[in-house]
């Protein structure tokens, strides 16, 4: 079954993501490292959501590992972070994130992102901030 995969250690945002997923009928699975991310994508992950503000999760290494795998090369990866972290936004793009969003924009777009991930043909725009 298709699902979204989240690399998030902020419990508030994880709760928000799960609530939004329930609202649109999408499934969410969590990952804490590159291996778990790759396993979740291989099991039908259609979207990856990454908290690029996290200093505890190796999100950048996980995204790079995902991009190096054939199974993860085309999966959209959406990073979200505080709007004041321009250097982290650049690091997220360098790691292979498809889009980088400020937290406020991420919250606004979250239902649509999850709906697209649950649909047969997700259409996510590239390289927006």
Secondary structure, DSSP 4 states (H G I P E B T S, - for coil): --EEEEE---HHHHHHHHHHHHHHT--EEE-SSHHHHHHHHHTTEEEEEEETT-SSS-HHHHHHHHHHSGGGTTSEEEEEE-TT-HHHHHHHHHHT-SEEEEHHHHHHHHHHHHHHHHSSS----SS--
